Amino acid sequence: MRYSNATNYALHTIVHLMLQPRESLVGVQELAEMQHLSPTYLSKILTKLAKAGLIDSTPGAKGGYKISRTKQEISFLDVINAIEGDTSLFDCSIHHEGCLIENTMRQVEENMKGELESMLLNDIAKETKSKQKEKNS
């Protein structure tokens, strides 16, 4: 199982936005440079995050992006679903009722989703901020 690079960039983008002051807007150029991406590519990711209600987009010369929810409400799963969608990772190729392999895979997937839902990106942002303070001391 592998998540796309877009999910990786989305997770890093959300953490970066969480590290900004509450009403501060961050432009796509800054976000793209931070991750060594083209602004066009990152814009597609940002559009998905905005459609999922995770970030707000303000157009214009002084526009940019900011977190739209409280920081404690955004989980890894929220971001993954915004980018990857909420489809099952496993699809049994032999369609028969009561497939034990399919049942097992779905249970494992539900367990993984539960873990990802309980893990908040704000915890990563807090740890990042703490490490930045240590580094600057």
N, CA, C and O atoms as CSV, one atom per row, in Angstrom:
chain,resi,resn,atom,element,x,y,z
A,1,MET,N,N,0.852,-1.167,0.000
A,1,MET,CA,C,0.000,0.000,0.000
A,1,MET,C,C,0.898,1.231,0.000
A,1,MET,O,O,1.885,1.303,0.732
A,2,ARG,N,N,0.536,2.184,-0.827
A,2,ARG,CA,C,1.329,3.393,-0.942
A,2,ARG,C,C,0.411,4.581,-1.223
A,2,ARG,O,O,-0.469,4.517,-2.081
A,3,TYR,N,N,0.632,5.646,-0.491
A,3,TYR,CA,C,-0.107,6.875,-0.764
A,3,TYR,C,C,0.672,7.679,-1.803
A,3,TYR,O,O,1.889,7.545,-1.928
A,4,SER,N,N,-0.036,8.497,-2.530
A,4,SER,CA,C,0.593,9.297,-3.590
A,4,SER,C,C,1.468,10.398,-2.995
A,4,SER,O,O,1.355,10.748,-1.820
A,5,ASN,N,N,2.342,10.928,-3.846
A,5,ASN,CA,C,3.167,12.068,-3.442
A,5,ASN,C,C,2.292,13.258,-3.079
A,5,ASN,O,O,2.647,14.059,-2.214
A,6,ALA,N,N,1.150,13.369,-3.741
A,6,ALA,CA,C,0.241,14.483,-3.452
A,6,ALA,C,C,-0.209,14.457,-1.993
A,6,ALA,O,O,-0.355,15.509,-1.370
A,7,THR,N,N,-0.426,13.274,-1.452
A,7,THR,CA,C,-0.814,13.156,-0.037
A,7,THR,C,C,0.323,13.619,0.857
A,7,THR,O,O,0.095,14.325,1.840
A,8,ASN,N,N,1.525,13.234,0.529
A,8,ASN,CA,C,2.704,13.672,1.276
A,8,ASN,C,C,2.781,15.202,1.287
A,8,ASN,O,O,2.957,15.810,2.343
A,9,TYR,N,N,2.648,15.817,0.117
A,9,TYR,CA,C,2.718,17.278,0.033
A,9,TYR,C,C,1.561,17.933,0.779
A,9,TYR,O,O,1.740,18.970,1.417
A,10,ALA,N,N,0.384,17.337,0.701
A,10,ALA,CA,C,-0.787,17.885,1.396
A,10,ALA,C,C,-0.586,17.863,2.910
A,10,ALA,O,O,-0.902,18.837,3.593
A,11,LEU,N,N,-0.062,16.761,3.432
A,11,LEU,CA,C,0.184,16.661,4.874
A,11,LEU,C,C,1.192,17.720,5.319
A,11,LEU,O,O,0.987,18.381,6.337
A,12,HIS,N,N,2.277,17.884,4.563
A,12,HIS,CA,C,3.286,18.899,4.906
A,12,HIS,C,C,2.709,20.313,4.796
A,12,HIS,O,O,3.023,21.185,5.607
A,13,THR,N,N,1.881,20.525,3.804
A,13,THR,CA,C,1.262,21.844,3.620
A,13,THR,C,C,0.359,22.189,4.804
A,13,THR,O,O,0.412,23.303,5.326
A,14,ILE,N,N,-0.458,21.245,5.218
A,14,ILE,CA,C,-1.356,21.493,6.351
A,14,ILE,C,C,-0.550,21.808,7.612
A,14,ILE,O,O,-0.883,22.744,8.339
A,15,VAL,N,N,0.492,21.047,7.875
A,15,VAL,CA,C,1.318,21.313,9.061
A,15,VAL,C,C,1.930,22.708,8.968
A,15,VAL,O,O,1.940,23.445,9.954
A,16,HIS,N,N,2.439,23.078,7.798
A,16,HIS,CA,C,3.025,24.414,7.631
A,16,HIS,C,C,1.978,25.497,7.911
A,16,HIS,O,O,2.274,26.487,8.580
A,17,LEU,N,N,0.767,25.314,7.406
A,17,LEU,CA,C,-0.289,26.296,7.647
A,17,LEU,C,C,-0.663,26.361,9.124
A,17,LEU,O,O,-1.018,27.428,9.626
A,18,MET,N,N,-0.587,25.239,9.818
A,18,MET,CA,C,-0.891,25.220,11.252
A,18,MET,C,C,0.152,25.988,12.069
A,18,MET,O,O,-0.136,26.469,13.165
A,19,LEU,N,N,1.335,26.094,11.535
A,19,LEU,CA,C,2.399,26.802,12.251
A,19,LEU,C,C,2.298,28.323,12.106
A,19,LEU,O,O,3.032,29.061,12.764
A,20,GLN,N,N,1.398,28.785,11.252
A,20,GLN,CA,C,1.226,30.220,11.015
A,20,GLN,C,C,0.245,30.809,12.028
A,20,GLN,O,O,-0.587,30.091,12.584
A,21,PRO,N,N,0.346,32.115,12.263
A,21,PRO,CA,C,-0.668,32.765,13.117
A,21,PRO,C,C,-2.063,32.533,12.549
A,21,PRO,O,O,-2.226,32.404,11.336
A,22,ARG,N,N,-3.062,32.480,13.412
A,22,ARG,CA,C,-4.434,32.053,13.086
A,22,ARG,C,C,-5.002,32.657,11.801
A,22,ARG,O,O,-5.493,31.904,10.960
A,23,GLU,N,N,-4.962,33.928,11.616
A,23,GLU,CA,C,-5.581,34.564,10.443
A,23,GLU,C,C,-4.595,34.865,9.320
A,23,GLU,O,O,-4.952,35.507,8.332
A,24,SER,N,N,-3.375,34.410,9.469
A,24,SER,CA,C,-2.338,34.669,8.472
A,24,SER,C,C,-2.584,33.845,7.205
A,24,SER,O,O,-2.905,32.659,7.279
A,25,LEU,N,N,-2.430,34.482,6.055
A,25,LEU,CA,C,-2.569,33.802,4.773
A,25,LEU,C,C,-1.182,33.500,4.210
A,25,LEU,O,O,-0.267,34.320,4.300
A,26,VAL,N,N,-1.045,32.321,3.633
A,26,VAL,CA,C,0.224,31.918,3.027
A,26,VAL,C,C,-0.031,31.694,1.546
A,26,VAL,O,O,-0.942,30.958,1.166
A,27,GLY,N,N,0.780,32.333,0.716
A,27,GLY,CA,C,0.610,32.228,-0.727
A,27,GLY,C,C,1.089,30.898,-1.276
A,27,GLY,O,O,1.904,30.205,-0.668
A,28,VAL,N,N,0.562,30.563,-2.440
A,28,VAL,CA,C,0.926,29.296,-3.081
A,28,VAL,C,C,2.416,29.269,-3.416
A,28,VAL,O,O,3.041,28.210,-3.356
A,29,GLN,N,N,2.981,30.402,-3.763
A,29,GLN,CA,C,4.407,30.445,-4.107
A,29,GLN,C,C,5.267,30.028,-2.913
A,29,GLN,O,O,6.183,29.219,-3.056
A,30,GLU,N,N,4.972,30.574,-1.751
A,30,GLU,CA,C,5.720,30.219,-0.538
A,30,GLU,C,C,5.567,28.733,-0.215
A,30,GLU,O,O,6.541,28.053,0.107
A,31,LEU,N,N,4.347,28.247,-0.305
A,31,LEU,CA,C,4.097,26.836,-0.008
A,31,LEU,C,C,4.812,25.924,-1.007
A,31,LEU,O,O,5.341,24.877,-0.632
A,32,ALA,N,N,4.823,26.325,-2.275
A,32,ALA,CA,C,5.484,25.526,-3.312
A,32,ALA,C,C,7.004,25.538,-3.126
A,32,ALA,O,O,7.653,24.499,-3.246
A,33,GLU,N,N,7.561,26.697,-2.839
A,33,GLU,CA,C,9.017,26.797,-2.639
A,33,GLU,C,C,9.457,25.968,-1.438
A,33,GLU,O,O,10.513,25.335,-1.472
A,34,MET,N,N,8.661,25.969,-0.390
A,34,MET,CA,C,8.985,25.219,0.814
A,34,MET,C,C,9.173,23.727,0.502
A,34,MET,O,O,10.001,23.060,1.122
A,35,GLN,N,N,8.408,23.216,-0.452
A,35,GLN,CA,C,8.448,21.787,-0.768
A,35,GLN,C,C,9.119,21.501,-2.115
A,35,GLN,O,O,9.120,20.365,-2.589
A,36,HIS,N,N,9.686,22.537,-2.721
A,36,HIS,CA,C,10.377,22.397,-4.012
A,36,HIS,C,C,9.445,21.840,-5.088
A,36,HIS,O,O,9.789,20.904,-5.809
A,37,LEU,N,N,8.257,22.439,-5.175
A,37,LEU,CA,C,7.238,22.026,-6.135
A,37,LEU,C,C,6.886,23.179,-7.057
A,37,LEU,O,O,7.183,24.339,-6.770
A,38,SER,N,N,6.257,22.844,-8.155
A,38,SER,CA,C,5.734,23.913,-9.004
A,38,SER,C,C,4.439,24.422,-8.370
A,38,SER,O,O,3.650,23.634,-7.849
A,39,PRO,N,N,4.225,25.725,-8.412
A,39,PRO,CA,C,2.976,26.273,-7.868
A,39,PRO,C,C,1.736,25.690,-8.545
A,39,PRO,O,O,0.695,25.533,-7.906
A,40,THR,N,N,1.844,25.371,-9.828
A,40,THR,CA,C,0.705,24.796,-10.556
A,40,THR,C,C,0.318,23.446,-9.976
A,40,THR,O,O,-0.862,23.178,-9.750
A,41,TYR,N,N,1.310,22.593,-9.736
A,41,TYR,CA,C,1.047,21.276,-9.166
A,41,TYR,C,C,0.459,21.404,-7.763
A,41,TYR,O,O,-0.522,20.739,-7.432
A,42,LEU,N,N,1.065,22.263,-6.942
A,42,LEU,CA,C,0.568,22.436,-5.580
A,42,LEU,C,C,-0.836,23.037,-5.567
A,42,LEU,O,O,-1.630,22.726,-4.679
A,43,SER,N,N,-1.144,23.875,-6.519
A,43,SER,CA,C,-2.490,24.469,-6.596
A,43,SER,C,C,-3.565,23.402,-6.730
A,43,SER,O,O,-4.649,23.539,-6.164
A,44,LYS,N,N,-3.276,22.348,-7.471
A,44,LYS,CA,C,-4.242,21.248,-7.622
A,44,LYS,C,C,-4.479,20.552,-6.285
A,44,LYS,O,O,-5.605,20.172,-5.966
A,45,ILE,N,N,-3.426,20.391,-5.518
A,45,ILE,CA,C,-3.536,19.783,-4.188
A,45,ILE,C,C,-4.322,20.702,-3.261
A,45,ILE,O,O,-5.197,20.249,-2.524
A,46,LEU,N,N,-4.009,21.990,-3.302
A,46,LEU,CA,C,-4.693,22.967,-2.464
A,46,LEU,C,C,-6.181,23.034,-2.792
A,46,LEU,O,O,-7.009,23.222,-1.901
A,47,THR,N,N,-6.515,22.881,-4.057
A,47,THR,CA,C,-7.920,22.878,-4.463
A,47,THR,C,C,-8.663,21.714,-3.808
A,47,THR,O,O,-9.787,21.884,-3.336
A,48,LYS,N,N,-8.045,20.542,-3.778
A,48,LYS,CA,C,-8.672,19.379,-3.136
A,48,LYS,C,C,-8.839,19.597,-1.640
A,48,LYS,O,O,-9.865,19.233,-1.066
A,49,LEU,N,N,-7.836,20.188,-1.010
A,49,LEU,CA,C,-7.911,20.467,0.426
A,49,LEU,C,C,-9.008,21.485,0.723
A,49,LEU,O,O,-9.712,21.371,1.726
A,50,ALA,N,N,-9.152,22.479,-0.149
A,50,ALA,CA,C,-10.199,23.488,0.035
A,50,ALA,C,C,-11.583,22.870,-0.174
A,50,ALA,O,O,-12.507,23.156,0.586
A,51,LYS,N,N,-11.732,22.031,-1.192
A,51,LYS,CA,C,-13.020,21.375,-1.442
A,51,LYS,C,C,-13.424,20.480,-0.276
A,51,LYS,O,O,-14.611,20.308,-0.001
A,52,ALA,N,N,-12.434,19.912,0.408
A,52,ALA,CA,C,-12.711,19.053,1.567
A,52,ALA,C,C,-12.986,19.879,2.823
A,52,ALA,O,O,-13.319,19.319,3.868
A,53,GLY,N,N,-12.851,21.203,2.732
A,53,GLY,CA,C,-13.129,22.064,3.875
A,53,GLY,C,C,-12.013,22.120,4.896
A,53,GLY,O,O,-12.235,22.520,6.038
A,54,LEU,N,N,-10.808,21.721,4.496
A,54,LEU,CA,C,-9.679,21.730,5.431
A,54,LEU,C,C,-8.954,23.072,5.444
A,54,LEU,O,O,-8.386,23.469,6.461
A,55,ILE,N,N,-8.978,23.766,4.307
A,55,ILE,CA,C,-8.335,25.071,4.212
A,55,ILE,C,C,-9.274,26.051,3.535
A,55,ILE,O,O,-10.194,25.661,2.816
A,56,ASP,N,N,-9.026,27.335,3.779
A,56,ASP,CA,C,-9.747,28.404,3.096
A,56,ASP,C,C,-8.806,29.043,2.099
A,56,ASP,O,O,-7.608,29.179,2.348
A,57,SER,N,N,-9.359,29.428,0.977
A,57,SER,CA,C,-8.599,30.082,-0.076
A,57,SER,C,C,-9.112,31.496,-0.256
A,57,SER,O,O,-10.315,31.715,-0.400
A,58,THR,N,N,-8.195,32.457,-0.247
A,58,THR,CA,C,-8.552,33.850,-0.496
A,58,THR,C,C,-7.830,34.287,-1.764
A,58,THR,O,O,-6.600,34.331,-1.789
A,59,PRO,N,N,-8.581,34.612,-2.819
A,59,PRO,CA,C,-7.943,35.001,-4.076
A,59,PRO,C,C,-7.376,36.418,-4.019
A,59,PRO,O,O,-7.691,37.193,-3.115
A,60,GLY,N,N,-6.540,36.739,-4.994
A,60,GLY,CA,C,-6.030,38.093,-5.130
A,60,GLY,C,C,-4.566,38.211,-4.757
A,60,GLY,O,O,-3.933,37.263,-4.293
A,61,ALA,N,N,-4.050,39.418,-4.980
A,61,ALA,CA,C,-2.634,39.690,-4.753
A,61,ALA,C,C,-2.231,39.475,-3.294
A,61,ALA,O,O,-1.117,39.031,-3.014
A,62,LYS,N,N,-3.121,39.784,-2.385
A,62,LYS,CA,C,-2.815,39.596,-0.963
A,62,LYS,C,C,-3.495,38.348,-0.414
A,62,LYS,O,O,-3.621,38.176,0.798
A,63,GLY,N,N,-3.926,37.491,-1.314
A,63,GLY,CA,C,-4.629,36.277,-0.919
A,63,GLY,C,C,-3.675,35.166,-0.527
A,63,GLY,O,O,-2.460,35.353,-0.460
A,64,GLY,N,N,-4.251,34.020,-0.272
A,64,GLY,CA,C,-3.462,32.861,0.121
A,64,GLY,C,C,-4.349,31.830,0.783
A,64,GLY,O,O,-5.560,31.792,0.567
A,65,TYR,N,N,-3.726,31.001,1.591
A,65,TYR,CA,C,-4.408,29.873,2.222
A,65,TYR,C,C,-4.206,29.902,3.725
A,65,TYR,O,O,-3.186,30.370,4.231
A,66,LYS,N,N,-5.214,29.386,4.425
A,66,LYS,CA,C,-5.131,29.234,5.874
A,66,LYS,C,C,-5.997,28.044,6.271
A,66,LYS,O,O,-6.849,27.598,5.502
A,67,ILE,N,N,-5.772,27.544,7.462
A,67,ILE,CA,C,-6.562,26.443,7.997
A,67,ILE,C,C,-7.993,26.931,8.212
A,67,ILE,O,O,-8.198,28.028,8.731
A,68,SER,N,N,-8.978,26.131,7.821
A,68,SER,CA,C,-10.372,26.569,7.973
A,68,SER,C,C,-11.037,26.012,9.225
A,68,SER,O,O,-12.019,26.579,9.704
A,69,ARG,N,N,-10.528,24.931,9.752
A,69,ARG,CA,C,-11.087,24.331,10.970
A,69,ARG,C,C,-10.160,24.639,12.143
A,69,ARG,O,O,-9.068,25.175,11.958
A,70,THR,N,N,-10.600,24.300,13.330
A,70,THR,CA,C,-9.670,24.405,14.440
A,70,THR,C,C,-8.606,23.330,14.241
A,70,THR,O,O,-8.877,22.278,13.663
A,71,LYS,N,N,-7.430,23.593,14.710
A,71,LYS,CA,C,-6.301,22.685,14.490
A,71,LYS,C,C,-6.539,21.301,15.080
A,71,LYS,O,O,-6.010,20.308,14.579
A,72,GLN,N,N,-7.326,21.236,16.135
A,72,GLN,CA,C,-7.585,19.957,16.799
A,72,GLN,C,C,-8.583,19.091,16.025
A,72,GLN,O,O,-8.859,17.963,16.431
A,73,GLU,N,N,-9.120,19.598,14.931
A,73,GLU,CA,C,-10.116,18.855,14.170
A,73,GLU,C,C,-9.552,18.177,12.926
A,73,GLU,O,O,-10.285,17.447,12.258
A,74,ILE,N,N,-8.312,18.380,12.596
A,74,ILE,CA,C,-7.778,17.853,11.339
A,74,ILE,C,C,-6.884,16.651,11.612
A,74,ILE,O,O,-5.822,16.765,12.224
A,75,SER,N,N,-7.341,15.506,11.144
A,75,SER,CA,C,-6.586,14.269,11.330
A,75,SER,C,C,-5.844,13.897,10.049
A,75,SER,O,O,-6.092,14.454,8.979
A,76,PHE,N,N,-4.931,12.947,10.188
A,76,PHE,CA,C,-4.244,12.409,9.015
A,76,PHE,C,C,-5.274,11.873,8.022
A,76,PHE,O,O,-5.141,12.072,6.814
A,77,LEU,N,N,-6.293,11.195,8.531
A,77,LEU,CA,C,-7.297,10.603,7.656
A,77,LEU,C,C,-8.055,11.664,6.864
A,77,LEU,O,O,-8.389,11.438,5.701
A,78,ASP,N,N,-8.332,12.812,7.470
A,78,ASP,CA,C,-9.023,13.894,6.755
A,78,ASP,C,C,-8.242,14.302,5.513
A,78,ASP,O,O,-8.813,14.463,4.434
A,79,VAL,N,N,-6.945,14.466,5.670
A,79,VAL,CA,C,-6.095,14.899,4.555
A,79,VAL,C,C,-5.967,13.781,3.522
A,79,VAL,O,O,-6.058,14.027,2.319
A,80,ILE,N,N,-5.758,12.564,3.990
A,80,ILE,CA,C,-5.641,11.428,3.069
A,80,ILE,C,C,-6.913,11.280,2.242
A,80,ILE,O,O,-6.841,11.093,1.027
A,81,ASN,N,N,-8.069,11.361,2.883
A,81,ASN,CA,C,-9.337,11.240,2.151
A,81,ASN,C,C,-9.530,12.392,1.164
A,81,ASN,O,O,-10.083,12.194,0.082
A,82,ALA,N,N,-9.081,13.583,1.528
A,82,ALA,CA,C,-9.213,14.734,0.629
A,82,ALA,C,C,-8.420,14.521,-0.657
A,82,ALA,O,O,-8.855,14.937,-1.731
A,83,ILE,N,N,-7.276,13.884,-0.555
A,83,ILE,CA,C,-6.408,13.692,-1.721
A,83,ILE,C,C,-6.672,12.363,-2.423
A,83,ILE,O,O,-6.789,12.317,-3.647
A,84,GLU,N,N,-6.764,11.306,-1.666
A,84,GLU,CA,C,-6.875,9.960,-2.245
A,84,GLU,C,C,-8.317,9.517,-2.488
A,84,GLU,O,O,-8.572,8.628,-3.301
A,85,GLY,N,N,-9.260,10.145,-1.776
A,85,GLY,CA,C,-10.641,9.684,-1.825
A,85,GLY,C,C,-10.868,8.674,-0.712
A,85,GLY,O,O,-9.931,8.271,-0.023
A,86,ASP,N,N,-12.100,8.276,-0.545
A,86,ASP,CA,C,-12.461,7.378,0.553
A,86,ASP,C,C,-12.845,5.990,0.040
A,86,ASP,O,O,-13.772,5.363,0.553
A,87,THR,N,N,-12.130,5.524,-0.965
A,87,THR,CA,C,-12.436,4.205,-1.512
A,87,THR,C,C,-11.637,3.136,-0.771
A,87,THR,O,O,-10.607,3.416,-0.158
A,88,SER,N,N,-12.125,1.941,-0.841
A,88,SER,CA,C,-11.470,0.819,-0.185
A,88,SER,C,C,-10.133,0.520,-0.858
A,88,SER,O,O,-10.000,0.632,-2.077
A,89,LEU,N,N,-9.156,0.145,-0.057
A,89,LEU,CA,C,-7.849,-0.216,-0.599
A,89,LEU,C,C,-7.856,-1.606,-1.224
A,89,LEU,O,O,-7.057,-1.901,-2.113
A,90,PHE,N,N,-8.758,-2.450,-0.757
A,90,PHE,CA,C,-8.814,-3.832,-1.234
A,90,PHE,C,C,-10.156,-4.102,-1.886
A,90,PHE,O,O,-11.207,-3.763,-1.342
A,91,ASP,N,N,-10.106,-4.713,-3.054
A,91,ASP,CA,C,-11.331,-5.109,-3.746
A,91,ASP,C,C,-11.157,-6.562,-4.160
A,91,ASP,O,O,-10.317,-6.887,-5.001
A,92,CYS,N,N,-11.947,-7.415,-3.569
A,92,CYS,CA,C,-11.848,-8.839,-3.839
A,92,CYS,C,C,-12.171,-9.112,-5.315
A,92,CYS,O,O,-13.209,-8.685,-5.821
A,93,SER,N,N,-11.290,-9.810,-5.979
A,93,SER,CA,C,-11.496,-10.095,-7.400
A,93,SER,C,C,-12.457,-11.265,-7.621
A,93,SER,O,O,-13.001,-11.434,-8.712
A,94,ILE,N,N,-12.656,-12.058,-6.589
A,94,ILE,CA,C,-13.597,-13.168,-6.677
A,94,ILE,C,C,-14.820,-12.773,-5.871
A,94,ILE,O,O,-14.798,-12.791,-4.641
A,95,HIS,N,N,-15.855,-12.428,-6.551
A,95,HIS,CA,C,-17.045,-11.910,-5.871
A,95,HIS,C,C,-17.949,-13.060,-5.424
A,95,HIS,O,O,-18.681,-13.648,-6.220
A,96,HIS,N,N,-17.873,-13.355,-4.147
A,96,HIS,CA,C,-18.759,-14.355,-3.564
A,96,HIS,C,C,-19.079,-13.925,-2.147
A,96,HIS,O,O,-18.280,-13.259,-1.488
A,97,GLU,N,N,-20.240,-14.308,-1.696
A,97,GLU,CA,C,-20.710,-13.875,-0.389
A,97,GLU,C,C,-19.875,-14.478,0.732
A,97,GLU,O,O,-19.509,-15.652,0.690
A,98,GLY,N,N,-19.583,-13.661,1.730
A,98,GLY,CA,C,-18.888,-14.138,2.914
A,98,GLY,C,C,-17.412,-14.440,2.701
A,98,GLY,O,O,-16.852,-15.288,3.395
A,99,CYS,N,N,-16.777,-13.768,1.762
A,99,CYS,CA,C,-15.355,-13.994,1.485
A,99,CYS,C,C,-14.525,-13.640,2.717
A,99,CYS,O,O,-14.510,-12.486,3.145
A,100,LEU,N,N,-13.846,-14.613,3.279
A,100,LEU,CA,C,-13.053,-14.392,4.495
A,100,LEU,C,C,-11.866,-13.479,4.244
A,100,LEU,O,O,-11.481,-12.706,5.122
A,101,ILE,N,N,-11.287,-13.559,3.065
A,101,ILE,CA,C,-10.156,-12.684,2.742
A,101,ILE,C,C,-10.636,-11.239,2.678
A,101,ILE,O,O,-10.014,-10.349,3.258
A,102,GLU,N,N,-11.729,-11.007,1.983
A,102,GLU,CA,C,-12.264,-9.651,1.887
A,102,GLU,C,C,-12.669,-9.123,3.265
A,102,GLU,O,O,-12.396,-7.966,3.585
A,103,ASN,N,N,-13.315,-9.954,4.078
A,103,ASN,CA,C,-13.706,-9.537,5.425
A,103,ASN,C,C,-12.497,-9.165,6.261
A,103,ASN,O,O,-12.522,-8.163,6.975
A,104,THR,N,N,-11.440,-9.958,6.183
A,104,THR,CA,C,-10.214,-9.676,6.934
A,104,THR,C,C,-9.579,-8.372,6.466
A,104,THR,O,O,-9.194,-7.542,7.291
A,105,MET,N,N,-9.466,-8.183,5.164
A,105,MET,CA,C,-8.851,-6.970,4.625
A,105,MET,C,C,-9.665,-5.730,4.991
A,105,MET,O,O,-9.095,-4.684,5.301
A,106,ARG,N,N,-10.954,-5.838,4.957
A,106,ARG,CA,C,-11.802,-4.684,5.323
A,106,ARG,C,C,-11.653,-4.344,6.812
A,106,ARG,O,O,-11.647,-3.172,7.189
A,107,GLN,N,N,-11.533,-5.370,7.647
A,107,GLN,CA,C,-11.342,-5.128,9.082
A,107,GLN,C,C,-10.003,-4.444,9.342
A,107,GLN,O,O,-9.924,-3.506,10.135
A,108,VAL,N,N,-8.962,-4.911,8.677
A,108,VAL,CA,C,-7.640,-4.294,8.823
A,108,VAL,C,C,-7.683,-2.850,8.344
A,108,VAL,O,O,-7.105,-1.963,8.972
A,109,GLU,N,N,-8.360,-2.621,7.241
A,109,GLU,CA,C,-8.483,-1.274,6.702
A,109,GLU,C,C,-9.243,-0.360,7.664
A,109,GLU,O,O,-8.866,0.798,7.848
A,110,GLU,N,N,-10.298,-0.869,8.269
A,110,GLU,CA,C,-11.056,-0.082,9.250
A,110,GLU,C,C,-10.194,0.251,10.472
A,110,GLU,O,O,-10.270,1.356,11.008
A,111,ASN,N,N,-9.383,-0.704,10.904
A,111,ASN,CA,C,-8.461,-0.454,12.024
A,111,ASN,C,C,-7.465,0.649,11.666
A,111,ASN,O,O,-7.195,1.542,12.470
A,112,MET,N,N,-6.924,0.574,10.455
A,112,MET,CA,C,-5.962,1.582,10.007
A,112,MET,C,C,-6.627,2.956,9.926
A,112,MET,O,O,-6.046,3.953,10.356
A,113,LYS,N,N,-7.828,3.011,9.384
A,113,LYS,CA,C,-8.550,4.287,9.303
A,113,LYS,C,C,-8.798,4.857,10.699
A,113,LYS,O,O,-8.680,6.064,10.913
A,114,GLY,N,N,-9.140,3.984,11.642
A,114,GLY,CA,C,-9.346,4.441,13.013
A,114,GLY,C,C,-8.086,5.049,13.599
A,114,GLY,O,O,-8.145,6.078,14.273
A,115,GLU,N,N,-6.957,4.427,13.350
A,115,GLU,CA,C,-5.677,4.961,13.835
A,115,GLU,C,C,-5.378,6.314,13.192
A,115,GLU,O,O,-5.009,7.263,13.883
A,116,LEU,N,N,-5.536,6.403,11.871
A,116,LEU,CA,C,-5.248,7.648,11.167
A,116,LEU,C,C,-6.197,8.763,11.579
A,116,LEU,O,O,-5.818,9.934,11.599
A,117,GLU,N,N,-7.424,8.398,11.905
A,117,GLU,CA,C,-8.405,9.392,12.353
A,117,GLU,C,C,-8.061,9.919,13.744
A,117,GLU,O,O,-8.353,11.071,14.064
A,118,SER,N,N,-7.448,9.088,14.556
A,118,SER,CA,C,-7.107,9.511,15.924
A,118,SER,C,C,-5.806,10.320,15.971
A,118,SER,O,O,-5.512,10.959,16.981
A,119,MET,N,N,-5.046,10.295,14.909
A,119,MET,CA,C,-3.772,11.020,14.866
A,119,MET,C,C,-4.000,12.405,14.260
A,119,MET,O,O,-4.389,12.529,13.098
A,120,LEU,N,N,-3.755,13.437,15.058
A,120,LEU,CA,C,-4.007,14.807,14.625
A,120,LEU,C,C,-2.746,15.459,14.085
A,120,LEU,O,O,-1.658,15.282,14.632
A,121,LEU,N,N,-2.902,16.208,13.016
A,121,LEU,CA,C,-1.758,16.919,12.452
A,121,LEU,C,C,-1.283,18.031,13.384
A,121,LEU,O,O,-0.130,18.455,13.310
A,122,ASN,N,N,-2.162,18.501,14.254
A,122,ASN,CA,C,-1.761,19.513,15.220
A,122,ASN,C,C,-0.667,18.985,16.153
A,122,ASN,O,O,0.188,19.753,16.594
A,123,ASP,N,N,-0.685,17.698,16.456
A,123,ASP,CA,C,0.374,17.111,17.286
A,123,ASP,C,C,1.721,17.204,16.582
A,123,ASP,O,O,2.741,17.464,17.220
A,124,ILE,N,N,1.726,16.995,15.279
A,124,ILE,CA,C,2.958,17.118,14.488
A,124,ILE,C,C,3.397,18.582,14.458
A,124,ILE,O,O,4.583,18.882,14.591
A,125,ALA,N,N,2.440,19.485,14.283
A,125,ALA,CA,C,2.765,20.916,14.261
A,125,ALA,C,C,3.377,21.358,15.591
A,125,ALA,O,O,4.345,22.117,15.609
A,126,LYS,N,N,2.810,20.881,16.705
A,126,LYS,CA,C,3.348,21.233,18.024
A,126,LYS,C,C,4.779,20.715,18.183
A,126,LYS,O,O,5.653,21.428,18.676
A,127,GLU,N,N,5.005,19.491,17.770
A,127,GLU,CA,C,6.343,18.909,17.883
A,127,GLU,C,C,7.333,19.643,16.988
A,127,GLU,O,O,8.481,19.859,17.376
A,128,THR,N,N,6.897,20.023,15.801
A,128,THR,CA,C,7.750,20.786,14.883
A,128,THR,C,C,8.129,22.123,15.497
A,128,THR,O,O,9.290,22.531,15.452
A,129,LYS,N,N,7.134,22.808,16.075
A,129,LYS,CA,C,7.391,24.105,16.709
A,129,LYS,C,C,8.370,23.951,17.866
A,129,LYS,O,O,9.259,24.782,18.047
A,130,SER,N,N,8.208,22.897,18.639
A,130,SER,CA,C,9.107,22.635,19.762
A,130,SER,C,C,10.535,22.409,19.284
A,130,SER,O,O,11.481,22.924,19.880
A,131,LYS,N,N,10.690,21.646,18.218
A,131,LYS,CA,C,12.026,21.375,17.677
A,131,LYS,C,C,12.648,22.639,17.091
A,131,LYS,O,O,13.860,22.836,17.183
A,132,GLN,N,N,11.826,23.491,16.493
A,132,GLN,CA,C,12.330,24.754,15.966
A,132,GLN,C,C,12.843,25.642,17.083
A,132,GLN,O,O,13.873,26.299,16.936
A,133,LYS,N,N,12.119,25.665,18.214
A,133,LYS,CA,C,12.549,26.470,19.371
A,133,LYS,C,C,13.879,25.951,19.910
A,133,LYS,O,O,14.779,26.733,20.218
A,134,GLU,N,N,13.998,24.611,20.024
A,134,GLU,CA,C,15.253,24.002,20.507
A,134,GLU,C,C,16.408,24.354,19.587
A,134,GLU,O,O,17.506,24.675,20.042
A,135,LYS,N,N,16.152,24.292,18.301
A,135,LYS,CA,C,17.183,24.578,17.300
A,135,LYS,C,C,17.653,26.038,17.373
A,135,LYS,O,O,18.833,26.332,17.184
A,136,ASN,N,N,16.714,26.937,17.647
A,136,ASN,CA,C,17.025,28.372,17.695
A,136,ASN,C,C,17.602,28.801,19.049
A,136,ASN,O,O,18.048,29.938,19.200
A,137,SER,N,N,17.594,27.894,20.031
A,137,SER,CA,C,18.100,28.250,21.356
A,137,SER,C,C,19.602,28.133,21.442
A,137,SER,O,O,20.183,28.399,22.494
